[in-house]
């Protein structure tokens, strides 16, 4: 173990020191001296050149540790302490050393390495980029310069590699690290010298561009990076496709802090993430208000299940020709004592980003199945049940087993259950996603693509994944039959789905003309206000009976 430790010391890039115990002299490497802000000739070979610079509160502990090593009480020296830098400030260092002895076992040398904990604390270990704290210091300096500059515009850009977790899951952490390093190199090459780049966490980066004549310089930088990221990264014969989102906040003479400017960039980033294909957004005041509202929603949503604030509504799905009810779709509603009724378009994205969607999603599935089984116990014929499945749930370990247990617990026929997926889930064509969807399919559950045609353009997933149905989005249905474009797109979706042997569902049907056209095109089932709005579990039973559902 001693030899291994010595080899590690010899290979380190930190500051090296070598103390000749008999002579009382110490060799300090150039790196060791530079860490303290000194040139080579400014520090000699005396032990005091080191010990005299250690903080008074730390020196007794350091000296005792050194003495223990020399007396044989310890083999390794390892201490964290503060050392006075040339600029007068104290900085934290970690110093580790090992004793070397002569043939008689008498200590003759101690060799060690010094690590700058202050640097490590404010710099990312992998990329060497500043962390958040150091970036904010640099941003404050940049703001001061901009206030007195002839080129007063300054921009802060937060950049986020979307679906980065999928890359590490698919290819492993090492490939993920290489992606981060390659992306860092790309940003460094694109940025003008002097602009500060930092890594916040994970796959999130931030940079400040000051001395700008116009805003266009920052937006052009964003466009350049987005264009280059659209080309796949080649890493060890793997072609890794990335998607990038950027939030931009501008500054010009306002009385704003570095922290708030960074918040503005982050708010713009969150807004940009709503785009299906990445891109950039420039901060607008309403975005920060949305962030604050979302934080409040997140705080209350975390306890929504426990407080029984969530409830389910159901909307009938009918046969396109006979208009007989064949199933229901489950829709989630939330009524909070502080916030009142919160729409799903507001709270679902918050639940997705916070991770609360996992607990909520399983509650929805369990409660929906329990409700339908309760209807059956009262004599209502078995209906097909559609429930949305989140992309976060797909990544949940043991999802298939969890769903299987819920089905078994309620004695629910898997062939009655349909799980609706967004196209973005299927675009994540990883072995894990395929395995999960194949497992759900093997249970007998039908997988459907929700809001088909509004997301991604690639259709290769239709051939790869065990999808059984396409659901035409209301955005196309609403234009029927008047708009030629809506007619053409809807007909194309129906024809393609039918050719692939898929069932076609149309949602958002509001009038008889739409229902007639969709049936003529070949849609199998319809859903919308023409038949019934979403209703709670008690009210929907009356509607189901009116629509002809058999009751024993």
HUVEN-V299046 format. One record per backbone hydrogen bond with DSSP energy under -0.5 kcal/mol. NH is the residue of the N-H (numbers start at 1). CO is the residue of the C=O. E is the energy in kcal/mol with one decimal. If there is no record, write none. Layout:
nh=(NH | NH)
co=(CO | CO)
e=(E | E)
//
This chain:
nh=(5 | 6 | 7 | 8 | 9 | 10 | 11 | 12 | 12 | 15 | 17 | 18 | 19 | 20 | 20 | 21 | 21 | 22 | 24 | 25 | 26 | 27 | 28 | 29 | 29 | 33 | 34 | 35 | 36 | 36 | 37 | 38 | 42 | 43 | 47 | 49 | 50 | 51 | 52 | 53 | 54 | 55 | 58 | 59 | 60 | 62 | 63 | 64 | 65 | 66 | 67 | 68 | 69 | 70 | 71 | 72 | 73 | 74 | 77 | 78 | 79 | 81 | 83 | 84 | 85 | 86 | 88 | 91 | 93 | 94 | 95 | 95 | 96 | 97 | 98 | 99 | 100 | 102 | 105 | 108 | 109 | 110 | 111 | 112 | 113 | 114 | 115 | 117 | 117 | 118 | 120 | 121 | 122 | 122 | 123 | 124 | 128 | 130 | 131 | 135 | 136 | 137 | 138 | 139 | 140 | 141 | 142 | 143 | 144 | 145 | 146 | 147 | 148 | 148 | 149 | 152 | 153 | 154 | 155 | 156 | 157 | 158 | 159 | 159 | 160 | 161 | 162 | 162 | 164 | 167 | 168 | 169 | 170 | 171 | 172 | 172 | 176 | 177 | 178 | 179 | 180 | 181 | 182 | 183 | 184 | 185 | 186 | 187 | 188 | 189 | 190 | 191 | 195 | 196 | 198 | 199 | 200 | 200 | 201 | 204 | 205 | 206 | 207 | 208 | 209 | 210 | 212 | 217 | 218 | 219 | 220 | 221 | 222 | 223 | 224 | 225 | 226 | 227 | 228 | 229 | 230 | 231 | 233 | 235 | 235 | 238 | 240 | 240 | 241 | 242 | 243 | 245 | 246 | 247 | 248 | 249 | 251 | 256 | 261 | 262 | 263 | 264 | 265 | 266 | 267 | 268 | 269 | 270 | 271 | 272 | 273 | 274 | 275 | 278 | 279 | 281 | 283 | 287 | 288 | 288 | 289 | 290 | 291 | 292 | 293 | 294 | 295 | 296 | 297 | 298 | 299 | 300 | 301 | 302 | 303 | 304 | 307 | 308 | 309 | 310 | 311 | 313 | 314 | 315 | 317 | 318 | 319 | 320 | 323 | 325 | 326 | 327 | 328 | 329 | 330 | 331 | 333 | 334 | 335 | 336 | 336 | 340 | 342 | 343 | 346 | 347 | 348 | 350 | 351 | 352 | 353 | 354 | 355 | 357 | 358 | 360 | 361 | 362 | 363 | 364 | 365 | 366 | 367 | 368 | 369 | 370 | 371 | 372 | 373 | 374 | 375 | 376 | 377 | 378 | 378 | 379 | 380 | 381 | 384 | 385 | 386 | 386 | 387 | 389 | 394 | 395 | 396 | 399 | 402 | 403 | 404 | 405 | 406 | 407 | 408 | 409 | 410 | 411 | 411 | 412 | 416 | 417 | 418 | 419 | 420 | 420 | 421 | 425 | 426 | 427 | 428 | 428 | 429 | 430 | 434 | 435 | 436 | 437 | 438 | 439 | 440 | 441 | 442 | 443 | 444 | 445 | 446 | 448 | 449 | 450 | 450 | 452 | 452 | 454 | 462 | 463 | 463 | 464 | 465 | 467 | 468 | 469 | 470 | 471 | 472 | 472 | 473 | 476 | 477 | 478 | 479 | 480 | 483 | 487 | 488 | 489 | 490 | 491 | 492 | 493 | 494 | 495 | 496 | 497 | 498 | 499 | 500 | 501 | 502 | 503 | 505 | 505 | 506 | 507 | 509 | 510 | 515 | 516 | 517 | 518 | 519 | 520 | 521 | 522 | 523 | 524 | 525 | 526 | 527 | 530 | 531 | 532 | 535 | 537 | 540 | 541 | 542 | 543 | 544 | 545 | 546 | 547 | 548 | 549 | 552)
co=(1 | 2 | 3 | 4 | 5 | 6 | 7 | 8 | 9 | 114 | 112 | 27 | 110 | 18 | 25 | 19 | 108 | 108 | 20 | 20 | 45 | 18 | 26 | 16 | 27 | 29 | 30 | 31 | 32 | 33 | 34 | 33 | 39 | 40 | 24 | 46 | 47 | 47 | 48 | 50 | 51 | 82 | 55 | 55 | 56 | 58 | 59 | 60 | 61 | 62 | 63 | 64 | 65 | 66 | 67 | 69 | 68 | 68 | 97 | 76 | 95 | 93 | 91 | 53 | 89 | 36 | 85 | 83 | 81 | 115 | 79 | 93 | 113 | 77 | 111 | 75 | 109 | 106 | 102 | 100 | 100 | 19 | 98 | 17 | 96 | 15 | 94 | 92 | 115 | 92 | 116 | 117 | 118 | 119 | 119 | 129 | 124 | 197 | 122 | 131 | 132 | 133 | 134 | 135 | 136 | 137 | 138 | 139 | 140 | 141 | 142 | 143 | 144 | 145 | 146 | 150 | 212 | 251 | 209 | 249 | 207 | 247 | 157 | 205 | 245 | 203 | 160 | 243 | 161 | 163 | 164 | 165 | 166 | 167 | 167 | 168 | 172 | 173 | 174 | 175 | 176 | 177 | 178 | 179 | 180 | 181 | 182 | 183 | 184 | 185 | 186 | 187 | 192 | 208 | 206 | 130 | 198 | 204 | 204 | 201 | 159 | 198 | 157 | 196 | 155 | 208 | 153 | 214 | 215 | 215 | 216 | 217 | 218 | 219 | 220 | 221 | 222 | 223 | 224 | 225 | 226 | 228 | 240 | 233 | 238 | 235 | 233 | 238 | 239 | 229 | 162 | 160 | 279 | 158 | 281 | 156 | 154 | 254 | 257 | 258 | 259 | 260 | 261 | 262 | 263 | 264 | 265 | 266 | 267 | 268 | 269 | 271 | 272 | 275 | 244 | 246 | 248 | 284 | 284 | 285 | 285 | 286 | 287 | 288 | 289 | 290 | 291 | 292 | 293 | 294 | 295 | 296 | 297 | 298 | 300 | 301 | 303 | 305 | 304 | 304 | 333 | 331 | 535 | 329 | 327 | 526 | 324 | 524 | 319 | 547 | 317 | 317 | 384 | 315 | 386 | 313 | 311 | 342 | 309 | 334 | 340 | 336 | 334 | 341 | 343 | 343 | 344 | 346 | 347 | 348 | 349 | 350 | 351 | 351 | 355 | 356 | 357 | 358 | 359 | 360 | 361 | 362 | 363 | 364 | 365 | 366 | 367 | 368 | 369 | 370 | 371 | 372 | 373 | 374 | 375 | 376 | 375 | 550 | 326 | 416 | 328 | 384 | 418 | 420 | 390 | 391 | 393 | 396 | 398 | 399 | 400 | 401 | 402 | 403 | 404 | 405 | 406 | 407 | 408 | 407 | 413 | 414 | 385 | 446 | 387 | 418 | 448 | 422 | 422 | 423 | 424 | 425 | 427 | 428 | 430 | 431 | 432 | 433 | 434 | 435 | 436 | 437 | 438 | 439 | 441 | 440 | 417 | 419 | 469 | 421 | 448 | 449 | 471 | 451 | 459 | 459 | 460 | 460 | 461 | 465 | 447 | 447 | 503 | 449 | 470 | 505 | 452 | 473 | 473 | 474 | 476 | 477 | 479 | 483 | 484 | 485 | 486 | 487 | 488 | 489 | 490 | 491 | 492 | 493 | 494 | 495 | 496 | 498 | 497 | 468 | 470 | 503 | 525 | 472 | 527 | 508 | 511 | 512 | 513 | 514 | 515 | 516 | 517 | 518 | 518 | 504 | 504 | 318 | 506 | 509 | 528 | 528 | 314 | 312 | 536 | 537 | 538 | 539 | 540 | 541 | 542 | 543 | 545 | 544 | 379)
e=(-2.1 | -2.2 | -2.4 | -1.9 | -1.9 | -2.2 | -1.5 | -0.6 | -0.9 | -1.8 | -2.4 | -2.0 | -3.1 | -0.6 | -2.9 | -1.0 | -1.8 | -0.7 | -2.3 | -0.8 | -3.5 | -2.8 | -0.6 | -2.8 | -0.5 | -2.1 | -2.6 | -1.9 | -0.7 | -0.9 | -1.5 | -2.4 | -1.1 | -0.9 | -0.8 | -0.9 | -1.4 | -2.3 | -2.3 | -1.3 | -1.3 | -2.5 | -1.8 | -1.7 | -0.6 | -2.0 | -2.8 | -2.1 | -1.9 | -2.2 | -2.5 | -2.4 | -1.5 | -2.0 | -2.4 | -0.9 | -2.3 | -1.2 | -2.8 | -0.5 | -2.3 | -2.3 | -2.6 | -3.0 | -3.8 | -2.3 | -2.0 | -2.6 | -3.0 | -2.7 | -2.8 | -0.5 | -2.5 | -2.9 | -2.4 | -1.4 | -3.1 | -2.1 | -1.8 | -3.0 | -1.9 | -2.0 | -2.2 | -3.0 | -2.6 | -3.4 | -3.3 | -1.2 | -1.1 | -1.6 | -2.3 | -2.2 | -0.9 | -0.8 | -1.0 | -3.8 | -2.3 | -0.8 | -3.3 | -2.5 | -2.5 | -1.5 | -2.2 | -2.8 | -2.2 | -1.9 | -2.3 | -2.5 | -1.9 | -2.2 | -2.4 | -1.7 | -0.7 | -1.0 | -1.1 | -0.6 | -1.5 | -1.9 | -2.7 | -2.8 | -2.6 | -2.5 | -0.5 | -2.9 | -2.8 | -2.1 | -0.8 | -2.7 | -0.9 | -1.0 | -1.8 | -2.2 | -2.3 | -3.2 | -0.5 | -1.5 | -1.9 | -2.7 | -2.0 | -2.1 | -2.1 | -2.4 | -2.5 | -2.7 | -2.5 | -2.2 | -2.0 | -2.4 | -2.4 | -2.1 | -1.8 | -2.1 | -2.1 | -0.7 | -3.0 | -2.1 | -0.5 | -2.0 | -0.9 | -2.5 | -3.2 | -2.5 | -2.2 | -2.0 | -3.1 | -0.6 | -2.5 | -0.9 | -1.1 | -1.8 | -2.7 | -1.4 | -2.2 | -2.4 | -2.5 | -2.4 | -2.5 | -2.3 | -2.1 | -2.4 | -1.0 | -1.0 | -2.9 | -0.8 | -2.9 | -1.6 | -3.1 | -0.8 | -0.6 | -0.7 | -0.6 | -2.3 | -2.6 | -2.6 | -2.6 | -2.5 | -2.7 | -1.5 | -2.1 | -2.2 | -1.9 | -2.2 | -1.9 | -2.2 | -2.6 | -2.2 | -2.0 | -2.5 | -1.9 | -2.3 | -1.8 | -1.3 | -1.9 | -0.9 | -2.0 | -1.9 | -3.2 | -2.2 | -0.7 | -0.7 | -1.3 | -1.9 | -2.0 | -2.2 | -2.4 | -2.7 | -2.0 | -1.8 | -2.5 | -2.8 | -2.2 | -1.9 | -2.9 | -1.6 | -1.0 | -1.7 | -2.3 | -1.2 | -2.6 | -0.7 | -2.3 | -3.1 | -3.3 | -1.9 | -3.1 | -2.8 | -2.8 | -2.5 | -2.1 | -0.7 | -2.9 | -1.6 | -2.5 | -2.5 | -2.9 | -3.0 | -2.6 | -0.7 | -1.7 | -0.5 | -2.7 | -2.5 | -2.3 | -0.5 | -1.5 | -2.1 | -2.2 | -0.7 | -2.5 | -2.3 | -2.3 | -2.2 | -1.3 | -1.9 | -1.5 | -2.3 | -2.9 | -1.9 | -2.0 | -2.6 | -2.1 | -2.5 | -3.0 | -2.8 | -2.2 | -2.3 | -2.2 | -2.3 | -2.4 | -1.8 | -2.0 | -2.3 | -2.0 | -0.8 | -1.0 | -1.8 | -2.1 | -2.3 | -2.0 | -3.2 | -2.7 | -0.5 | -2.6 | -2.8 | -1.5 | -1.0 | -1.2 | -1.4 | -2.4 | -2.8 | -2.5 | -2.3 | -1.9 | -2.4 | -2.3 | -2.8 | -1.6 | -0.8 | -0.6 | -2.5 | -2.2 | -1.4 | -3.0 | -2.7 | -2.6 | -0.6 | -3.4 | -0.8 | -1.1 | -1.7 | -0.7 | -0.8 | -2.1 | -2.4 | -2.4 | -2.5 | -2.4 | -2.6 | -2.5 | -2.0 | -2.2 | -2.3 | -2.2 | -1.0 | -1.4 | -1.7 | -2.4 | -2.5 | -2.3 | -3.6 | -0.7 | -0.6 | -2.8 | -1.6 | -1.6 | -0.5 | -1.0 | -1.2 | -2.9 | -2.3 | -3.1 | -1.2 | -2.5 | -2.4 | -0.6 | -3.3 | -1.1 | -1.5 | -1.4 | -2.6 | -0.9 | -2.0 | -3.1 | -2.1 | -2.5 | -2.6 | -2.5 | -2.5 | -2.1 | -2.3 | -2.5 | -2.7 | -2.5 | -2.8 | -2.6 | -2.2 | -1.5 | -1.5 | -3.2 | -2.7 | -2.9 | -0.5 | -2.1 | -1.9 | -2.4 | -0.5 | -2.0 | -2.8 | -2.5 | -2.4 | -2.0 | -2.4 | -2.0 | -1.1 | -2.5 | -1.8 | -1.9 | -2.6 | -1.7 | -2.3 | -1.5 | -2.2 | -2.4 | -0.6 | -2.6 | -0.7 | -0.8 | -1.6 | -2.8 | -1.9 | -1.9 | -2.1 | -1.3 | -2.6 | -2.9)
//
